[in-house]
């Protein structure tokens, strides 16, 4: 029986390590593509939710008061309630949504924060990705 020379045995190990490196790189690229697409979609959802909630709040709060000097103020509680109802009804599947609603004079400012779970990047302990959206709606009396 003939022994395999040392150089041939070492070459086989080097190829195995190289293949493992390529597989790890492929998983990382797939993670960036898939989870990056998820983050882009979450950013779009966050902006859409914020703008929809701001519009709903401005519409609901438009029944506010018109002062003697012509200054218009929104019905704050109605506006805030409408924004929260809109956000609750438009819940995002598989995502955590947090929001804040601020009513300032004739403006409604809504901030949304969405966290989505990752698919591939969880292999390297990146479990969630965050996306934020902001929108302002202004009521113009006329």
N, C-alpha and C positions, 0 to 999 in steps of 0.2 A: 504494500500500500504506500502510495506516494503522498507526502505532505504538501499542502497548498502553500506556496511561497507567501511570506509575510506581506509583501507589496500588494498582492491580489486581495488578501483579506482586508487590509486597510482601505483599499479603494471602495469596496462594498460598503463599509461603514460610512465613508465620506458621502457616498451617493444617498444613503438613507438619511443622513443629517440634512442634506440639501433638499430632499423631497419634503421632509418635515418643515423646513423653513418656507418652502413654496406653499405648502398647505396652510401654514399659519398666516402668510401674507394674503393668500386668497380669501381666507375667512375675514381678515381685517378689511379688505377691499369690499367684500360683500356687505359687511357690517356698515361701512361708511355709505354705501349706495342705498341699502334698504333703510337703515335707521336715519340717514340723512334725508331721504324722501319722506319719512314719517315726520321728521322735525319740520320740514317745509310745509307739509300738509297741516301740522299743528299750528304753525305761525299763521297760515291762512285762516284756519278755524278761529283762532284767538281774535284776529282782526274782525272777522265777520260777526262773531258773537258780540264783541264790544260795540260795533257800529249798530247792529240790530237792537241791542239793549238801550243804547243811547237814544235812538229814534223812538223806541217804544216809550221811554221815560219822558222824552220831550213832548210827545203827543199826549200822554196822560197828564203831565204837569201843566199843559197849556191852559188849563182851566183856572189858573192862578188869578191873582188880583192885578188890576191895573190901577196904579196910584193916581192921585190928583195931578201930579207933575208929569204923568204919561209914562212913568217907569213901570215896567211889567215884571212881576216876580212869579216864578213857577210854584205850583202846589207841590212842595218838597216831598211830603210823605207819599203822595200819589205817584210822583215820578220815581221815587226810590222803589216803591212796591212794584211798579210796572217793570222796571229794569230787572229786579230780582226774579219776577215771574217769568220774564222772557228767557233769562239765563237758565232757570230751572227746567223750562219746557224744551229748551234746545240742548239738553245734556248731551255730552259727547261720549260715545261708547268707548270703554276701555281707557278713559282719560280722567284725570282729576282736574276739576276746574275750580279756581278760586277767583273772586271778583271783588271790586270795590266800586261804589257808585257815589259820586259827589255832585250835589246840586248847588250851583253858585249863581244867584240872580236869575238870568235867562239861559244859563248853560247847564248842561248835564255832561259830566265827565265820567266815563266808564273805563276801568282797567280790568282786563282779564289775564289770568295766568293759568296756562294749561301744562300739565305734566303727563307725558306719554311713556309707557314702558317700552324699553328697547327689545329687539329680537336677537341680533347678533352681538351687539356691543356688551350685552350682559355677560358674555364669556370673558370679558376683560374688566368686569365689575363696574361698568357704566350701565346702571339699571334704569335710569329715567332721563328723559330729555325735557327741557323747559322751553316754552314759547309764550310770549306775551303779546297782548294787543291793547291798543288804546284808541278811544274814539270820543269825540265831543260833538254834541248836538246843541244847536242854539235856536231858541224860539224867537222869531221876529214878529212882533205884533204889527198887524197891518189891517 
